[in-house]
Amino acid sequence: MHLLTSIAPTAVSPAAPASGMAAMAWLLVALPLLGAALLLIGGKRTNSFGPGLATGLSWASFGVGAAIFFEMVSRPAGERAQNLTLYSWIPAGPFQLDAGMLVDQLSLTFVLLITFVGSLIHVYSLGYMSHDVDRRKFFAFLNLFVAAMLLLVLADNYLLLYVGWEGVGLASYLLIGFWNWNPPYASAANKAFIANRVGDYGLGLAIMAMFATFGTVTFSGVAERVSGASTTMLTVIGLLLLLAACGKSAQFPLQSWLGDAMAGPTPVSALIHAATMVTAGVYLVVRSFPIYDLAPSAQLAVAVVGAITLTMGAIIGCAKDDIKKALAASTMSQIGYMMLAAGLGPIGYAYAIFHLLTHGFFKAGMFLGAGSVMHGMNERVNMRTFGNLSGAMKITWATFLCGWLAIIGFPLLSGFWSKDHIIESAFVGEGWRPWVFGMTTVLVAGLTAFYMSRLFFMTFHGKKRWLPGDHPHESPATMTAPMVILAIGSVGLGGLLNFGGFTDWLAPATGGHHEHAEPVLPLMVIIAMTMTLMVIGVAIAWMRYWRDDVAPEPSSSLVRTIAARDFFQDDVNHGGLVVPGRALVDTLNYTDDHGVDGSARGVAGSVGAMSALLRRAQNGFVRSYALTMLLGVVVILGAVWVVQ
């Protein structure tokens, strides 16, 4: 078993000017962006070759990333970070900002994850979307998303990161609402877009605060000047960055959009909500470690948000019968583990990224497996109408099995290595924190084993609960091949990274080096508790959803109702935001209609009335004018007589 280590902060080495393959890093973004442009501008003329072109360009981007990686590992540790300046972006007097890319261990880790898993999802989509008349547009949006996500993680400053951040938001909106002819799907896209705008507002304010505090928004500039800032200002910036991360990574209290986002095509769920977009918030926090290391209150807030979200996600996952929404709740919970790790400070940054990598493989694989099940079950998502699909869909079952074992932390599989690092790190510290955070991670590990086993058993085992006309069958090779590759990663990637020294390799980019740290409980006790709760969770799920018959309708208990309705998050949002927002809009409309417009209409009416009177006097008849003159003479004579 691995030993627990902590990462003590140290100075961040400046990045050297890019050379070799790193100088070609711009191709990482340019290739998928070119694919999106060609498919969107080319229109229907690209229908025949567009999906294949988009897939090929995504793989080409992965090839560039792999070449940069192999060149990077051949360099000494202190020379691996390189900065590629593209051009002078904002030359505005004293504010000079270049568009540049930071190619270091952290950004390249994300590049390889995004391009490899993203390319596999492109391949899967060739089969999944083969009958969609707008598949060319779908692949254009996939390429656009990959390009925006790569820009986000490669940017060497917060403002360029913000451009990629917004690009990812746009692409996710287009993909979630791809079937926007269905009103609920369009509403789900709008909900995701609006929730992310709240987080984006936080990121925008954080960037403004950085410029006001440090005079720069580059990563290197912030790291150099952060020690001279006040703790209060750093805390404000850290909390604003956390708000941004909550929106993009579906963390409390901005998590309600994630379940509804499952309305999009299943490849979208795998790409955006498992391996890439929802991890952007974790990347933002880890990349901003110089700020959080000197703002302990903001850092604690990150850990608290992670702990709340991982617990809520697990409880919600126990109550979902929709296979994709159950996986979405699981994603929320697993991202919570990563946020908690990032909030632990130097000890957790590398472990958050470690779990992010393994999760990208096993969760993407399970989302694609869910799509395969839907493909064979007339696009249904209700697991209560599945059961005993293991025989009819052997490849889907086997690949899903690997993902299930990985996420519950089965010994020696990927999730065992990455999640257990976070659990052990949570028990390090003083006071109440290791007990609260540590026990939370252990208890949720048991819940994870239960709800993921529930999902697996309800879908693939137990008695058949198929509907009339169901003929489940295996998906085509274009769909199953990516699932097999992701299943291999689910089994072996964690051990490869653990024994390959991934955290040591990543440490220079997260500002630290390794030191031994002791948890408040013996390591073997923590492992024993985690494994025991895992076994209990699997056993309970086996008894209720494999051995016993699954009821056609769920129970109506209060606890289940609360969990199934996502802790009434939509109701809270409706009561706290929608209702007051509508009241404010109605008030403004009334004020505008009866106040501003009413005043304008009153003035216009008065002028109109006076004009009507004047029109009567100016009628064009001589006799009227003569009478007016006579009346005038009478008035004048009368006035003279009165005066005299």
Secondary structure as UniProt FT lines:
FT   STRAND          5..9
FT   STRAND          16..17
FT   HELIX           20..24
FT   HELIX           26..42
FT   HELIX           43..46
FT   TURN            47..49
FT   HELIX           50..73
FT   HELIX           77..79
FT   STRAND          82..92
FT   TURN            93..94
FT   STRAND          95..103
FT   HELIX           105..128
FT   TURN            129..131
FT   TURN            133..134
FT   HELIX           135..154
FT   HELIX           158..176
FT   TURN            177..181
FT   HELIX           183..214
FT   HELIX           219..225
FT   HELIX           226..228
FT   HELIX           231..248
FT   TURN            249..250
FT   TURN            252..253
FT   HELIX           257..260
FT   HELIX           261..263
FT   HELIX           266..270
FT   HELIX           271..275
FT   HELIX           277..279
FT   HELIX           280..287
FT   HELIX           289..293
FT   HELIX           296..317
FT   TURN            318..319
FT   HELIX           323..343
FT   HELIX           345..347
FT   HELIX           349..376
FT   TURN            377..379
FT   HELIX           383..385
FT   TURN            390..392
FT   HELIX           394..407
FT   TURN            408..409
FT   TURN            411..412
FT   HELIX           414..426
FT   TURN            431..432
FT   HELIX           433..460
FT   TURN            468..469
FT   HELIX           477..499
FT   TURN            500..501
FT   HELIX           502..506
FT   HELIX           507..510
FT   STRAND          512..516
FT   HELIX           523..542
FT   HELIX           543..547
FT   HELIX           558..564
FT   HELIX           566..568
FT   HELIX           569..573
FT   HELIX           574..578
FT   HELIX           579..590
FT   HELIX           591..596
FT   HELIX           597..617
FT   HELIX           622..643
//
